[in-house]
Amino acid sequence: MSKLKIRLIALAAVVAGVFFWVVTTQGPLAAVKVTVDKAGVGDLSNAVFGVGSIEARRSYNLAPTITSRIARVLVDQGDPVKAGQLVAEMDPVDLDARVLSSQQAAERAVYGIRVAEAQLAEAQSRAKTASAAYERFAGLRTGGFVSQEMLDAKLHEKNAAQAAEAAATAALASAHLDQARVNADASGVGKLRAQTRLLSPVAGIVTARLAEPGATVVAGQSVIQVVDPASLWVKTRIEQKQAGLIRSGQNADIVLRSQPQTAIPGTVKRIELLGDTITEERMVDVAFAAPRVDAAVGELAEVTIKLPQLQQALSIPSAAVKRQGQQEGVWVLQDKRVQFQAVKSGLSTLAGRTQILEGLAAGDEVIVYSQQPLSAGLKVKVVDEIVRSKP
């Protein structure tokens, strides 16, 4: 055999060896590269993350109680207001005249009572005089000094005077009732007039000016919106699976979209009873620890609620938890091949660890990342890091 043939055969053997090595290590027959980690037991620093928007716990929409035209608006959006401050006024139309008329009617009722009291005093005096005269004539009749007709006349005068006294008493009572009615009417008109003046119920900030002077608004239509800045909180959406450990009073960090570099301390104030069945979330209200915060109503905020530390919990990297259909589980390594192991997970921490309640034991190796999707029985190769090629 010539040297040339020997060289060609050797070259072919080298090429075949290289091809076999490439196919078995880098090609379709190569083992899939994976990274693994072990399930471990230890303390888990626990926290829950959610995103919400800033709302005012106490917000007031100021509106007239009757359909009316706006006469003037005294504040604008962003203005601070004091409790009881006039912020807008409706056109009173004829209410001022009605108030004046009701006041005059109330004064007239007072004079009517005085007249009725004077008439009652006169009637009482007449009744007393008539009774005394009748008693005197009755004594004279007993002695035979006056006739029966004269005694009867005095009796008639006595009865008439008593009747006049009763009428005067009733007239006085009627005058008091008239005064009460007039005062009630005056009070109602006064309250109606007061409703044309919109007053701020609290010391706060004007967040909306919803109508302008000259516009006609119906009863209940808001003209000014005022919020109490000390009542701002973040209405936060928390995954229902993670909401079970949240309690009122727990500390939280709030990061506003307008201040991404600053964590503002807060406190869980309320856990709402209603949950969202679509997004599987629960609303948690987190208040700012500071009485006043430079934040806008409706602004988005990120909230991290600090929970009690989990003691001696079995956990794995959260990236290792997979889902096949409705089954949650992990890929475990057995004799360089993978199998899907169903697990029951608990809380996932912000540090990237997930608590395992059932399905694994301490020391079990689980696959965290893989070069390609895995299937049962697939041969794998454990590496320290998977370097993904750039597209």
Secondary structure as the mmCIF struct_conf table of DSSP 4:
data_model
#
loop_
_struct_conf.conf_type_id
_struct_conf.id
_struct_conf.beg_label_comp_id
_struct_conf.beg_label_asym_id
_struct_conf.beg_label_seq_id
_struct_conf.end_label_comp_id
_struct_conf.end_label_asym_id
_struct_conf.end_label_seq_id
HELX_RH_AL_P HELX_RH_AL_P1 LYS A 3 THR A 25
TURN_TY1_P TURN_TY1_P1 GLN A 26 GLN A 26
BEND BEND1 GLY A 27 GLY A 27
TURN_TY1_P TURN_TY1_P2 PRO A 28 LEU A 29
BEND BEND2 ALA A 30 ALA A 30
HELX_LH_PP_P HELX_LH_PP_P1 ALA A 31 ALA A 31
STRN STRN1 VAL A 32 LYS A 38
STRN STRN2 GLY A 40 LEU A 44
STRN STRN3 ALA A 47 ALA A 56
BEND BEND3 ARG A 57 ARG A 58
STRN STRN4 SER A 59 LEU A 62
BEND BEND4 THR A 65 ILE A 66
STRN STRN5 SER A 68 VAL A 73
TURN_TY1_P TURN_TY1_P3 GLN A 77 GLY A 78
STRN STRN6 PRO A 80 VAL A 81
TURN_TY1_P TURN_TY1_P4 ALA A 83 GLY A 84
STRN STRN7 LEU A 86 MET A 90
TURN_TY1_P TURN_TY1_P5 VAL A 93 ASP A 94
HELX_RH_AL_P HELX_RH_AL_P2 LEU A 95 GLY A 143
TURN_TY1_P TURN_TY1_P6 GLY A 144 GLY A 144
BEND BEND5 PHE A 145 VAL A 146
HELX_RH_AL_P HELX_RH_AL_P3 GLN A 148 ALA A 194
TURN_TY1_P TURN_TY1_P7 GLN A 195 THR A 196
STRN STRN8 ARG A 197 LEU A 199
BEND BEND6 PRO A 201 ALA A 203
STRN STRN9 GLY A 204 ARG A 209
TURN_TY1_P TURN_TY1_P8 PRO A 213 GLY A 214
STRN STRN10 THR A 216 VAL A 217
TURN_TY1_P TURN_TY1_P9 ALA A 219 GLY A 220
BEND BEND7 VAL A 223 VAL A 223
STRN STRN11 ILE A 224 VAL A 227
HELX_RH_3T_P HELX_RH_3T_P1 PRO A 229 SER A 231
STRN STRN12 LEU A 232 GLU A 239
HELX_RH_3T_P HELX_RH_3T_P2 GLN A 240 LEU A 245
TURN_TY1_P TURN_TY1_P10 SER A 248 GLY A 249
STRN STRN13 ASN A 251 LEU A 256
TURN_TY1_P TURN_TY1_P11 ARG A 257 SER A 258
TURN_TY1_P TURN_TY1_P12 PRO A 260 GLN A 261
HELX_LH_PP_P HELX_LH_PP_P2 ALA A 263 ALA A 263
STRN STRN14 ILE A 264 ASP A 276
TURN_TY1_P TURN_TY1_P13 THR A 277 GLU A 280
STRN STRN15 GLU A 281 PHE A 288
BEND BEND8 ALA A 289 PRO A 291
TURN_TY1_P TURN_TY1_P14 VAL A 297 GLY A 298
STRN STRN16 LEU A 300 LYS A 306
HELX_LH_PP_P HELX_LH_PP_P3 PRO A 308 GLN A 309
STRN STRN17 LEU A 310 PRO A 317
HELX_RH_3T_P HELX_RH_3T_P3 SER A 318 ALA A 320
STRN STRN18 VAL A 321 GLN A 324
TURN_TY1_P TURN_TY1_P15 GLY A 325 GLN A 326
STRN STRN19 GLN A 327 GLN A 334
TURN_TY1_P TURN_TY1_P16 ASP A 335 LYS A 336
STRN STRN20 ARG A 337 ALA A 342
STRN STRN21 LYS A 344 SER A 348
HELX_LH_PP_P HELX_LH_PP_P4 THR A 349 THR A 349
TURN_TY1_P TURN_TY1_P17 LEU A 350 ALA A 351
BEND BEND9 GLY A 352 GLY A 352
STRN STRN22 ARG A 353 GLU A 358
BEND BEND10 GLY A 359 GLY A 359
TURN_TY1_P TURN_TY1_P18 ALA A 362 GLY A 363
STRN STRN23 GLU A 365 SER A 370
BEND BEND11 GLN A 371 GLN A 372
TURN_TY1_P TURN_TY1_P19 ALA A 376 GLY A 377
STRN STRN24 LYS A 379 LYS A 379
STRN STRN25 VAL A 380 VAL A 382
BEND BEND12 ASP A 384 ASP A 384
HELX_LH_PP_P HELX_LH_PP_P5 ARG A 388 LYS A 390
#
